[in-house]
Amino acid sequence: MKTKLQRRSVQASAVLLTIAVAAGVSGCQDSRAASVDSASTPEVNIIVGGLEKVIYMPAKLAEGLGLFEKEGVKVNLLGEQSGATAENSLLTGNAQGVEGFYDHTIDLQAKGQCITSVVQLANIPGEAEVVSSSKAGAIKSAADFEGRNLGITSLGSSTDFLTQALAGQAGVKSYTPAKVGAGQTFIAAMDNNGIDAGMTTDPTIAQLVETGKGKVMIDMRTEEGTRKALGGLYPAASVYMSCDFVQKNPQTVQKVVNAFVGALRFINSHSAAEIAAKMPKEYANAGQALYEKSINDTKTMFNKDGKMDADGARNVLSILDKYSTNVKGKGSSIDLSKTYTTAFVEKVPAEK
């Protein structure tokens, strides 16, 4: 009979196999990428690890504000519920970019892939570990994760990386990661006692707290909470692309970056209600007031200029090197300069 750790190893191996297969055909992306810059209106597919998540709202906001059109680039935003599945789409050439967590660029470099963040949307995760209200008395900190079922979006996702880090720092030896996605599937898992606690984002956090089903235990939606939980900043939401695509298509990348920085500027200069008004109406399916609250609770996480915090990038590497199954022991061989660039954000026109 397999132990929990053995089951986790088998699951992780399956994910690595999927990545390896995807990486084997990644050359298809490179050959198609070369001609994008030469098109009169370049077209880019960007996979988003959860279009409705507040931490990723710059993508749909840029679309809603008409910023991609203004820059002269056609951007197709395609949703995935997990950063792990989003990166697969990038590696197989089905997309040219991903709006997802920066830590994937380090994780993929450990697997031999060169992926770089071209605009850093946030220097903190915007995530929270939420504990079921019925278990809040027994689970008060990460030290109480031992033997628990902990919700993540999927194996190999950033919620998985962060959970590993929190558990590792607390000295937890064994827990069961449960793939429960986000939104209603996460809430259902907590309702049905499928998970005792889990890592998620707004608006899911707001819905759980508002209904009394869950309580925020570890809050990484603020810089203070992130530093307390992870010992420093943890650059998260970003737009990352293959190094090859970036090198071959600098004009197109610049247009995309200009649009995302425009969205960041809007977030930092407008109220939650004004931002919500530019987002798809269906994202407020739990009520407009609650959706605006979820934006207000999270909006301070976003950068104003799209630049990476260099110390934060080093902290991400340090954490993954200690606790990530894929990166552990490989930290010294990771070239951080290839995992992000500020060249494009530095060329964004000044705000008028």
C-alpha positions, -999 to +999 in steps of 0.1 A: +000+000+000+015+033-010+022+060+016+010+096+010+045+106+001+048+077-024+014+087-040+027+122-043+059+110-059+039+091-085+016+121-092+046+144-095+063+120-119+033+120-141+033+158-143+070+158-151+064+132-179+037+155-193+061+185-193+089+164-209+066+154-237+055+189-242+091+202-242+099+177-269+076+195-293+083+230-282+103+236-313+070+240-332+064+272-312+098+286-323+093+281-360+058+297-359+071+326-337+096+340-361+071+358-384+049+374-358+068+407-357+065+411-395+027+410-395+008+442-399-013+434-369+006+407-349-015+381-331-006+366-298-023+339-277-019+344-240-030+316-216-042+329-183-041+306-152-077+316-142-092+345-161-117+352-134-091+354-106-085+389-093-047+383-092-048+380-130-073+408-138-047+429-157-053+407-188-091+412-190-088+447-178-063+456-206-088+440-231-118+458-215-099+492-218-091+485-254-053+487-247-043+458-269-062+473-298-046+507-291-012+492-293-020+475-326-017+439-314-044+412-315-043+393-282-064+362-276-069+355-239-075+318-232-083+306-197-069+277-178-075+269-142-039+261-133-005+276-141+008+241-147-016+235-175-010+270-188+027+264-191+021+232-211+002+253-237+033+276-239+057+247-243+036+230-270+033+262-290-004+266-285+003+300-270+030+326-271+026+339-236+012+330-202-001+352-175+009+332-145+033+331-115+070+340-120+081+309-102+073+288-132+102+304-151+126+290-125+109+257-123+110+253-161+147+264-163+154+235-139+139+213-166+160+228-193+136+254-207+143+291-211+112+311-202+113+348-192+089+372-175+086+403-197+063+423-173+060+417-136+025+424-125+029+418-087+057+412-062+035+393-038+013+362-044-021+376-037-030+341-023-042+331+011-043+298+029-079+294+039-090+269+066-124+254+068-143+271+096-151+236+111-113+229+113-102+264+124-098+253+160-074+225+151-055+242+122-040+275+134-008+276+115+012+257+089+026+235+117-008+220+119-007+208+082+006+174+093-016+147+079-041+171+065-057+173+031-046+207+016-063+221-015-042+233-045-052+241-081-031+212-094+002+195-089+030+216-103+010+248-099+022+278-079-003+270-052+015+236-049+049+254-047+037+278-020+020+250+000+053+230-001+072+260+011+048+268+040+048+231+051+085+228+047+093+259+068+070+245+095+087+212+096+057+192+083+067+158+070+035+146+054+003+160+040-019+152+011-021+178-017-056+177-033-062+190-068-094+211-064-090+239-089-104+273-079-137+290-076-167+268-071-147+235-073-125+248-044-156+259-024-173+225-030-143+206-018-143+226+014-181+221+018-178+183+013-148+180+037-126+170+008-100+195+021-092+208+055-076+240+042-063+253+009-044+279-011-067+301-032-073+337-044-101+363-046-129+362-054-130+327-039-115+340-006-142+367-003-170+342-010-157+317+017-153+344+043-186+361+035-205+328+038-187+318+070-174+286+053-137+295+056-113+317+076-081+333+063-051+317+082-021+329+062-027+360+041-003+368+013-024+395-003-003+421+014+035+428+015+035+425+053+017+391+052+040+378+024+072+388+042+059+371+074+050+339+056+079+336+032+107+357+046+106+383+019+088+393-013+076+366-037+071+380-072+041+362-086+017+373-113+036+381-145+035+376-182+061+352-193+072+339-228+098+317-243+132+334-246+132+325-283+099+342-289+110+373-271+143+375-290+126+371-324+096+394-318+107+424-297+082+448-313+052+425-306+064+419-270+067+456-265+031+462-276+019+435-252+040+450-223+027+485-230-009+473-227-003+454-195+015+484-179-014+505-190-037+482-171-015+484-140-016+522-141-054+520-143-056+497-113-034+520-092-054+551-101-090+539-099-114+525-073-124+489-071-159+499-084-143+516-115-121+486-121-150+461-117-171+481-143-145+473-169-144+436-162-168+409-176-201+410-158-201+373-152-171+376-129-194+391-103-216+360-102-216+361-064-228+397-063-214+430-075-206+443-040-187+411-031-168+413-063-158+449-057-147+439-022-125+411-036-108+436-059-104+461-031-088+435-009-063+425-035-056+455-057-027+468-036-007+438-046-002+451-082+030+469-093+027+504-107+054+500-134+057+463-142+093+460-129+107+430-111+120+433-075+154+417-078+156+408-041+122+392-045+133+371-075+162+358-054+138+349-026+117+329-049+148+310-060+159+304-024+124+291-015+121+268-045+157+255-040+148+244-004+113+231-009+103+225-045+106+189-058+118+200-092+143+228-082+157+215-049+194+212-051+196+230-085+196+266-072+232+273-079+228+263-116+198+286-122+206+318-141+181+343-127+190+369-154+172+346-179+140+343-159+130+379-162+138+411-181+131+447-174+141+458-210+105+462-222+089+479-191+117+504-192+106+514-227+069+519-219+059+555-228+054+578-199+018+582-187+001+612-203 
